[in-house]
């Protein structure tokens, strides 16, 4: 796969991971709140609170890895632009 194709796949997966991270964070914040009275056996859309936490954590980790890949693909451009505007 050429660099443009790899960049496209990376960006598409990054967007998908961002959607999963944001949606699961929204669900955890508003539908499965924390607190001692809330209990651990809460469910939303058939998944337990612990499963939503795992989805959120894994999608966030995948997002971080993809951001690192994205930055490495554009490293020379970022260095070039930084030199152009700051040095």
PLY file of the C-alpha trace (Angstrom):
ply
format ascii 1.0
element vertex 87
property float x
property float y
property float z
element edge 86
property int vertex1
property int vertex2
end_header
0.00 0.00 0.00
1.34 3.43 -0.87
1.60 6.31 1.60
-1.63 7.96 0.41
-3.57 4.72 0.87
-2.08 4.15 4.31
-2.95 7.73 5.25
-6.55 7.24 4.09
-6.97 4.00 6.05
-5.35 5.55 9.13
-7.62 8.61 9.00
-10.76 6.51 8.44
-9.94 4.22 11.37
-9.05 7.24 13.48
-12.47 8.79 12.77
-14.23 5.51 13.59
-12.28 5.16 16.82
-13.10 8.76 17.75
-16.81 8.06 17.23
-16.65 4.95 19.45
-14.68 6.79 22.14
-17.01 9.79 22.15
-20.21 7.71 22.07
-19.12 5.37 24.85
-17.94 8.34 26.92
-21.31 10.03 26.42
-23.12 6.83 27.45
-20.94 6.40 30.53
-21.41 10.02 31.56
-25.16 10.37 31.07
-26.70 6.89 31.14
-24.41 4.90 33.46
-23.31 7.44 36.07
-20.70 6.78 38.70
-21.42 6.79 42.40
-21.90 4.44 45.29
-25.68 4.23 44.87
-25.58 3.48 41.15
-24.36 -0.09 41.52
-22.20 -2.18 39.23
-24.94 -4.13 37.48
-26.21 -1.29 35.32
-26.85 -2.00 31.65
-27.41 0.10 28.56
-28.23 -1.38 25.13
-27.56 -4.85 26.49
-24.01 -4.11 27.67
-22.97 -3.83 31.27
-21.26 -0.77 32.68
-17.97 -2.68 32.78
-18.32 -3.59 29.10
-18.91 0.07 28.20
-15.82 1.04 30.17
-13.82 -1.57 28.25
-15.17 -0.31 24.89
-14.28 3.25 25.89
-10.77 2.37 27.07
-9.90 0.18 24.08
-11.23 2.60 21.50
-9.34 5.42 23.22
-6.12 3.38 23.16
-6.61 2.55 19.48
-7.22 6.25 18.81
-3.93 7.21 20.51
-2.01 4.60 18.50
-3.58 5.81 15.24
-2.77 9.44 16.09
0.88 8.43 16.55
0.81 6.65 13.16
-0.84 9.72 11.60
1.81 12.03 13.04
4.60 9.77 11.84
3.14 9.82 8.31
3.14 13.64 8.34
6.31 14.21 10.36
8.37 15.84 7.59
5.51 18.18 6.73
5.07 19.18 10.40
8.81 19.85 10.81
8.88 21.83 7.57
5.91 24.00 8.57
7.31 24.56 12.06
10.62 25.74 10.61
8.80 27.96 8.13
6.71 29.77 10.73
8.93 29.77 13.82
12.54 29.88 12.60
0 1
1 2
2 3
3 4
4 5
5 6
6 7
7 8
8 9
9 10
10 11
11 12
12 13
13 14
14 15
15 16
16 17
17 18
18 19
19 20
20 21
21 22
22 23
23 24
24 25
25 26
26 27
27 28
28 29
29 30
30 31
31 32
32 33
33 34
34 35
35 36
36 37
37 38
38 39
39 40
40 41
41 42
42 43
43 44
44 45
45 46
46 47
47 48
48 49
49 50
50 51
51 52
52 53
53 54
54 55
55 56
56 57
57 58
58 59
59 60
60 61
61 62
62 63
63 64
64 65
65 66
66 67
67 68
68 69
69 70
70 71
71 72
72 73
73 74
74 75
75 76
76 77
77 78
78 79
79 80
80 81
81 82
82 83
83 84
84 85
85 86
